[in-house]
Every structure is written in C-alpha cells, then in structure tokens.
Amino acid sequence: MPYDPPRQKAPAPAQNALEIDLVLNVRPCGTCGLFWPLDAPQTYGPYSSFDFASNMPQGADPQGQTSFVWLQGVTRPPSFPDAEVMDGCRKAPIMTIGINPNLTAFAPGTLGASWCYPSFSSDNQTDSWTKYAYYYRYRSLYQEHFSLEFVKQYLLPDGQITAAKPGLMLTAPRANAAPSYEIRVQYDGDATPSAIHLPGAPGQAQYIVPVDSGKRFQAGDLLAARLSVPGGNNVDVYAQTVSYYLQMMPVLEKFETFLKSQGHPDANLRVGEDVGQLDMVACASPHWGPDWLGGTTQSVNTVVSNCVLKNAWAMKQLVQSRPAVLFLVGQASWNMFRNSFGHLIQSQVPLPSVPEDGPYTLLRLTAHNDCRFMFSAQIEGLAYSLSTRIVITPHFSYNDNFLPQFRMSPEVFDGFQQANAQAAAFLQHDPRIQFQSQPGGYVVAGIRSDVAGVLAELQQTYAAAWASLQGVFYDPHEIMAGVLRDLYPASLSYSAGDNGGFLARADGPCQFCDNDKWKFPLGCPYGKPLEPKYPIGFLEKVVATMLQGSGLAIA
C-alpha cells in the first residue's frame, strides 16, 4: 500500500513561514529508510489508526479524568504513525525536548492493544493538512486509544492463542524490533512458567496481548491474537493521560502559585499553551538504541544525522519558537543535543561528558548555573539572535525519577551510615521511603508519601545527619520550578489578557494558527500574526548558518 501522504526524501524549498512549512515537510518526511522503506514492509506496525470527521473538531473536556471519550472519529486502515511536529503553541515561552515519540502500541497488554494513532485523510471535503496542524497545535497531556471492547471485534481468528488452564500472565519481554516475540505465563499447578511464541512478520497484522502482566486468566481465555481494525468505521476515540506529558504539571503548578503571589490571581498555566513539547527525532520507536533502530550503532547515527542535522526539524522549530527556557528531557537527549549543537552552548560551569550521577548531576549544575543555547548573526542584512536557558532533567517517563529523594554514591552512603547509623536506618526502613541500593549505582531514598513529615522528622530527630543530607537532596519538580521563578520577570513575564492572563509569548512573529492555508477557531490570542514577518526562507538560513559549526550542510 502506498504511503499517505507520499514520502519525500528531502524538504521542499521554503514557500511559507517556517512554522507552516514544518507541517508540510515533517509529516511526509521519508528521509530515513528505516522508518519509510520504499520496497519493503515497514519495521513497525501496522497499528490501529483514526481520523477526524471534520477539520477542526471540538473534543470533550477531560474534567479531571485520566481517560475519557474525547470525540467520535473514523477508523483508518492500519498504519505506522506519521512523523510529529511540536505539540502546543509555537511561541510558548517554555519548551521541552525529548529524543523521539514513544511507539506505545508496541507494548503488550491492554493499553498497548488499544492505542491508536492519527492518520488524517482529505475525505468528505476535509483537508488532511489542516487536521494534522490542528491536532498538534492543541495536543497537551493525552494520547489516543480505542476501547478494548471495540478492538476485540477485529481480532483475526487465524492464530489466536487461548489459555490451556487457569494461570497468571507474567511478562512479554520485547528486547528488539522483531515482530515476533514470546509471552510468559504461569499455569496453575505447573512448577515452571510456560513460554508461548507469537509469530510475526513485517507488514502483517500485529499480535496483541489483551491480558496485563500480573493479571489472572481462566482456562479458555484469550491470551494473544492478531489485530487489524479496518478503516471507515465510526468510533469513540478516548484520550488517555501519559506520564511523560504529565511531568511538567507539578512544575507549572508551583510556578503558577508563585505568579499569584506576585499579583497575578488569574494565572492558569497549561501544558500545550505555556509549554511546547518537541522531540529531537520526529518518528516513533518503542525505545532508543540499536536493537530498536536497525541493529547497529551506525543505523542509529544515520537516523540522528538525517533528522537532527540534515533536516534539522527540531532546531528549525527551536529557532522559530525562541523559548525563554528549554528543558532537555534525560541525559540521552542532552547528549544528542550537545553532540549536534555543542558549539552554540555557553555554560557558567563545565558540564561533564560523563556526569557522576547522570541526569541528576546535570540537573543541579544547569539549574544552579546559567547554561544557554546562544546564537546571533546578520544574515542577508537582517539580524537574528537567540538566547535560551537550558536545563537538563531526568527522563519524564518514570515517575520515580521525580520523587523528592536523597542520592549518594555507595562510598558516600557508607560514610554517612557509619557516622549516622540511626538516620541511615530511618532512610532504609521508614515505610514512607523507597530505598534502593544497586551494585554500581547510586543509593537512592525516594520519599513516596508525606514529604513534609519525613523532612521534618529528619531535621528534628536527626539534626546532625540533616546537615549532610541537605546537600544530597533533590526535588526535581521544585528545582525546575525554581528556574522558572529565577527567570521571572526578565525572561518569563506575565501579561493581562481579555480572556485571562498568560505568560508572555516568545519574541518573533508566528502564523501557525492563522494563515492562508488554515485558520483555527481560536485564532491567535497573542497577536503574533500581526507582527512584522520574516522573509520566506530566512529562518531556514539561520539554521543553516548555525549548523556550519557542526560541519554539516543542511537542506
């Protein structure tokens, strides 16, 4: 089946404002044969897909729900998801950048079985490009799925696997990109687990596992089947919160409280409006590394070279957005960013290439010292400058990374334990604390509940130990919010508006929400389309000039 839209190997020449051309070039990008082979099945998928019934549907309000019926859509033929542009307002003053979108449907279990991806058509006098732009402008905390009951209607009868007797679903480890894999079950009465092979081939309907790990099943229950949801069916599309996207919420809530204390009682900060979320690589994979991206280090490097440098999708968006602060999500994202654009980074203190405590060392260094992505030049007689504060964070996907926590090297903890035996025992055994000590890793005591109570008890009961503990304490959300407070009001300011106040947008024009190709119902509440526009192709030349220091010319 031909790709829809057809793939292009290189970006088309600039014809519109960069933020519009990014839609027209990222969505059909086929530069990487790993994701978009011309004469072979794709590595991943096909997966369940949905379409909008209209160009700009008004979805339901979540009203605090983590999963809810968002809108009624239309199924599309199974596919691999298109490359993604940034989520949210293009001029949001806060930006996050991770490595690449997570291919959620690859995971076994009920949620993986029901995930679906946008695959927009121009059917029924709609426009697929408008739908794509609209979807990514307003996506915030959610990804989409069908109900499991709906999905089960389209399980193929051929190759279904049922339980021989009652038991427990164990794990379904998927260690690489292979479409075939094994599930492991513990049947009642058996001494050892059973492994069940799920055969698969590239391009064929994928096996799903409608039983979650750790759940029981009965004799005759379905354990695995191939899924193929056909196109053309009306369907409820659910929105489900995703932990990665939620990780900025406590940070915004803390900063919002601060803004209210500064005389802005209407402050109401939102992911997608005040925070734009972007990835260095635009196409999805289940994980990052050779096993998931072609099998070799070179195949991974090719993806990075194509997307991060040659096409430079993320850098083009960064240059257009010009955020006040950029949170780089995880040490791997930082490494990729530094390797590609390190010649444009200025830091008050040197950032180690091998930080002792990984992203936590980098978080502390970049939060407490000014680290910036900086560029300034005259290009064809027009000035452009960018100065964005950089902060490196732990990976957003894992909530435990963001627990308030004490972190010590094994050697430091041994010394602490010898000097403060009772306090060390408290960290190891108090039920409110999750204590982890792994060979070769840092000793971590994460506070899972009653943070204020735990800290008060440490300070009052173990005062001598507290002096040492203060220096190894991390509250990542609070540290990130502290950076936002430090940037107020010089770089992050608050503006009153007719419909409520908002964080002032980043400098520079933007036509993303209001242009001659599409106009969203809300338009642009920030007046950006009225600002003087850059000449067509100017920002692309800015990025090309930036990358001269990397030794690579871009398209």
N, C-alpha and C positions, 0 to 999 in steps of 0.2 A: 504494500500500500504506500503511495507517495506521501511525503510529509506535507502537513497542512498547518501553517503556510510552507511553501517550498523553502528549502535551506539555501543560504548564501554563504560562500566561503570567506568573504571579506565584507566589511561595512560598505554600504552605498555612500557615494560622495555627499557631503553636507548639503542639505536643501532647506532645512528648517532650523529653528532654535534647537540647541543641543539636546535639551530635555525631551523634545518631541522625536528627534532623530534617534535617541536611545531606544525608544519604544519600537521604532520602525526597523532598527538594526539588531537589537538584542533578541527580540522574540524569534526571528527567523535564522539566528546565527547557527551555522553548521560548520564552523571552522574546525572543530575537533571531531575527527572521525571516530574517536572512542565513543562519543555520545550520539553522533549522527552519521553512521556509516552509509555510504551510497549504495553498496551492492551486497549488503549482508544484514541480517537482523540486528536490532539494537542490543546492547549489552544488558540493559534492564528493561523490564516490562514485557508486554503492555499492561497498564494499570487502568482501573476504573476512572472515568472522566465525566465532567459535567460542563454544561453551557448555560449561559443566561438566556432567558426567554425574551429579554429586551436589552437595549444597550446599557442602560443605567438603572437597574432595579433598586428599589428601596428595601433593604433587608430588615428583618425584625430586630428590635433592640434586645440585647442579651439580658438586661435587667438582673445582673449579678450571677447569671447561670454560667457554668463552665461548659455545658453542651446544650444547644438549643436548635430548633428548626429556624434556620436563617432565612431561607427563601425557597420557593419552588423553582427548580431548574429543569433542564432537559439532559438526559444522558447523551454522551457522545461515544463513538467507538473507542475501545481501549487504546491507550497511547502512552507514550513517555512524556512527562511534562516539559513544556517549553522552558527555555532559559528565562530567568527572572530579572526584572529591573527592581529598583529600590521600592520598598514599602513606605507609603506615607507622603507627607508634604515635602516637596523638593527643596524648600527653603527652611525646613525645620532647623533650629539652631543647634540641636543635639543629634549626633549620628552614631550608630553602632555599625561595625563591620565584622562579620564572621568569615569563615572560609567559603562555604557553599551551602545551598539549601539541602535539607535532610530529606532523603527519599523514604518517607515514613511508611509507605505501603509495602516496602521490602520486609518489614519486621513481621515475624509470625505472631499470632494472637488475634483477638477480636478487633482491636483497634486497627492493626495493620491490614486486616481483611476488609475493613470498611472505608479506609482512606480513599479519597478521590481527588483528582487534580483538574484545574480549569483547562479546558480545551475549547477555545472560543471559535464560533462559526459566524458566517455572514448570512445565515438562513433567515427567511421570513423578514426580509428588508431590514435586518440589523447589520452592524458593522463590527467585525471581529477585533479590529484595532482599537476602536473606542472602548469595547468591553475590556480588553486587556489593560489599557491605560487606566480605566475607571477602577478595575479590580485592585491594581497595585497602588493606586492613589489612596484608597480607603482601607486597605488591609491593615490590621493592627495586631491583635493578640491571638488570632484564631487561624486554624486551618480547617479544611472541609472534610466531611465524611458522609456516607450514606448510613442508614440504619442497617444493623446486621440482618434484620428480618428481610429487608429489601434485597440485600446482597445474596442471601441464601436462595432466592428464586432463580439465580443464574449460575448456580454451581453445576458444572458439567457432570453428567452421570458417569462418563468414562474415567476410570482410575480412582474413584472415591475410596477412601480408607476408613473403615469403621473399627470400633473397639472390640477386641475378641472377648473381653470381660471387663468388669469394673476396675478402675485404677485412678492414677494421678498423672496429669501432664507435667513432665519435668521441663526440659529445655529443648530448644530447637536452635542450636548454635549455627550461625551462618558466618563462616570465617572468611568468606571471599565473595566475589560477584557471581559465582556459579548459580544457574537457575535451579539446579537440583541440590537437595540438602536432606538432612535427617531430622526427625523429631524423636525425642526420647520419652518413653512412658514407663511408669512403674505399675504393672498389673498387680492387683491384689493376690497375695499368695505366692508371687514369684520372688525368688531370692535376689535376683539382679534386674536392673532396668532392661527394657527392650528398645532397640533402635529400629525405626521404621523409615525406609528410604523413600523420598519423594522425588521421582524422576522429573526432569525438566529440560527444555531446550530453548535457546534464544529465540525470541519472537513468538513463542507459543503461550497459550493461556497459563498464568502463573498459579502454582499451588498456594492456597491459603489455609491457615490453621484456625478454626473457629473456637478453639479452647485455649484459654490463657494458661501460662505457666503457673503451677501451684494449684490449679483447679481440678476437681474430681470429675470423672465421667462414668457413665454406666455402660454395660455391655450393649453393643449395637449403636452407641452414639457416634456421630461423625467426627473423625479426628482430622481429616485433611481432604481437600478436593480442589480441583482446578476451577478458576473463576473467570467468567467472561460476560460482563454486563454489556448488552448491546446498546447501540445508540437509538435515540428517538423516543425514549420513554420519559414522561413527566415524573419527577421525583422530588421529594423533600431533601434539600441539602442542609445538613447540620453544620454548625460552626462549633469547633472544639478548642478551648484554650490550650496553648502549647507552652511548656515550662520555659523554653528558650525565650519566647516573646514576653513572658510574664516577669522576667528577671529585672527589667527596668522599672516595674511598677513601684516597689518599695523606695527606689531612688527618687522617682518623681514625687511620691507622697511626702517624703522628707523635705524635698526642695519646695513643694507646694506649701507645707506648713511654715517654712522659712519665709516664703513670699508673703503669706498672710500676716506674719509678724512684722513685715516691712511696710504694711499699709495697703496690701492688695487683697481684700477679703474675698474677691470673686475669682481668685486663682483656681484654675481647674486644668491641670496638666494631663496630657494624654499621649500614650504611645500611638504613633501614626500621625499625630498632629504636631507635637513638640519634639518628637523623636522620629527620625527616619532610620529605617533598618535596611542594611545593604550587605552584600556578600562579595568577597574578592573574586570568586568564580561563580558564574551565573547558572550553570547546570547542576542538577541534583545528583547526589550519590548517597548510599547508606552510611558510609563512613569516609574518612580521608586517609589515603595511603595506597601503596602499590597493589595490595590484594583487592582493592575496590576500583582501581583506576588503570587497568591494563596490565598489571602484573609485574611491572618494573619501575624502578626509580625514574628511568628516562621517560616512560609514558606519563608519569605524574608531572615531571618537569615540562613535558610538551603541553599539557593542559594549562599549567601556570603561565608558560611563555605565551600561549595563544590568547588566553582570557585576560590575564593580569597586565601583560605588557603589550603584546601585539595589538589586540583590540582595545585594551585598557578600559573596559566598561566601567569598573568601579572608580578608577581615577577620573574618568570623564564626569561621572556623577558627582564626585567629591569637588571637582573644580567648579561645576555649575552650582552646587549647593552652598559651598563655602561655610560649613558649620563652625560654630564657636568652639565646640569640643567634639572629639572623636573618641569613642570607647572601642578599642580593639579587643575583640572577644577571644580570649585564650592565647596562650603562648604561641601556638602554631600560626594563628592569624598574624600575630606580631612578627614572627619570623618571616613569613611571606611578604608582609608589608615592608619590613626593614630590608630584606634581600632585594626587593624591587625598587624601593624608593628611599633607601637609606641616605643617599646623598642630599636629600632635602629635609632631613630631620636634624633639629638642633635641640640639645638637651643640656640642662644645667649640670647634670652629673652623668658620667658614662654609664650606659646600660649594658650589663654583662651579656655576652652572647650565650653563656651557659649560666643562668641565674641559679643560685644555690637552692632556693625554694620555688623554682619555676615561676608561675604567674603571680604568686603572692609577693615574691621579691620585686617583680616588675610593677605590681600594683602599688606597693609602698613607695618605690622610687619615683614613679610617674605622678602619683597623687601628691606627693610632698615636695616635688621639684618640678619646675616648668620644663616640659618636653613638648616641642612643637614641630608641626609639619609646615614648612615655610617656603614661599616662592614669590618672587617679584621680578617683573620684566616689562619692557616695552616691546610690543610685537606689532609690527607694521604701523607704528606710530600711536598705538593705543596701550595704555597702562593696564596691567593686571597684577593684583597681589593677593596672597592668601597666607593667613597665619592661624592655624588651627591647633588648639591644645590637644595633646594625645595622652590618653590614659589606658593602660593595659590591664585587663581584668581576667579573673578566672573564667572558665568556659561557662556560658549561660545555661547549658542543657542540664546541669546537675545541681539540684537544689542544695545538696550538702556542701558544695563549693562556697555557698554564701551564708552558711551558718556563722554567727559570731563564734570565734574559735581562737584557741591558743595553739601556736605552731612552734615546735622546737626540733632541732636536729637531734638524732639519738644521743650524741655526745652531750649536747646542752641539757637534754632531759635527764640523763644520768646524773649530771652535776646538780641539777635542780632537785632531783629526788633525794640525793644524799644530804643536801642542805635543808630540804623542806619535806620530810617524809610524810607528814600528815596532809599537807596541801597536795602532794603528788597522789596520795591515796584518794583524796577527795575528787581529783580530776579523773581518776581511773574508775571510781565506783559509784559516784553520785548518779542516780537514775535519770537526772535531767541532762546528763552529759554523755555524748557518744565519743568514746575513747578509741583511738586507732593507733596501732604501732606495728608497722610492717617492716620487714628486713629491707634495708637500703633506702627507706623512705622517711619522711618527717613524722614525728609524733604529733598527733592532732587530737585536741579535746574540743569537740564542737558542742555548743550549747543548743540542745534541741527544744527546750521549753524553759519558761521562767527566767529569761535572760537577766532581767534586773535583779531577781532574787539571788541567782548564782553569783553575779558580780558583787552584790552587796555582802554576801556571806564570805566570799574570798577576801574582800577588803577588811571586814570586821574581825573575822576569826583567824585569818592567816595574813596578818598585816605585813609581816616580814617577807613572805613569799610574794605578796602582791607587788612589791617593788620590782621583782624580777619578771612577773607575769605581764605587767603593763607593756613592756617592750616587745612581747611576742603575741600580743592580742590583735586580731583582725576582725573587723566588722565590715565586710566588703561593701554592702549596700550603704552603710554610713560613710565609708571612705569616699565612695563615688559621689554621694550627695554633698560631701564636704567640698569636693572640687567644684560642683555647680555653685555652691554658696560663695566660694572664693572668686568665681568669675562674675558674680553679681556686684554692681550693675554695669561694670565696664564692658564686659563681653556678652553677658546674658542679662538683658533688661526686660522689663515688663511694661506692656502698653495697654492702655484702656481701649475698649472697642465698643461699638454699638450693641453687639450681641454678647458682651462679656469680654474680659481682658484676655491677653495671650502673651506668651513670650515673643518678643520682637523677632521678626524673621531675619535670617542672614542677609548680608548685603547682596545686591545684584538683582537683575530682572528675572522673571520666570513666567512662561506662558503655558505651563503644563495643563492647567485646569481650564484655560480659556484661550482657544486658538482657532484657526480656520479649519481644523480637522475635527475637533470635538469641543464642546462646551459643557462642563458638568453643571448640574442644577445649582450647586452652592457657589459656583464660580470661584474666584479667589478673594477671600475676605481681607487680604493683606495688601491689596493694591499693586501687587507685583507686575501684572501685565501692563500697567501704565508707566512703568519706569523705562528710561531710555534703553533700547535693546542693543545687544552686541551685534556686530556684523555676522552674517551667516558664515560659519566655519571658524570664527575667531577662537572659541573655547577649544576646539579640536587642535588648533595651532598652539594654544597654551600647553595642552597636554603633550603634544609632540616635542615642544621645547623642554618641558620638564624631563622627559624621558631621554633626552640626549645624554644626560649624565649616567644613564643606565647602560648605554652602549647599544640600545636597540631603537631603530626607527619604527614608528607605528603607522598603521593605515589611516 
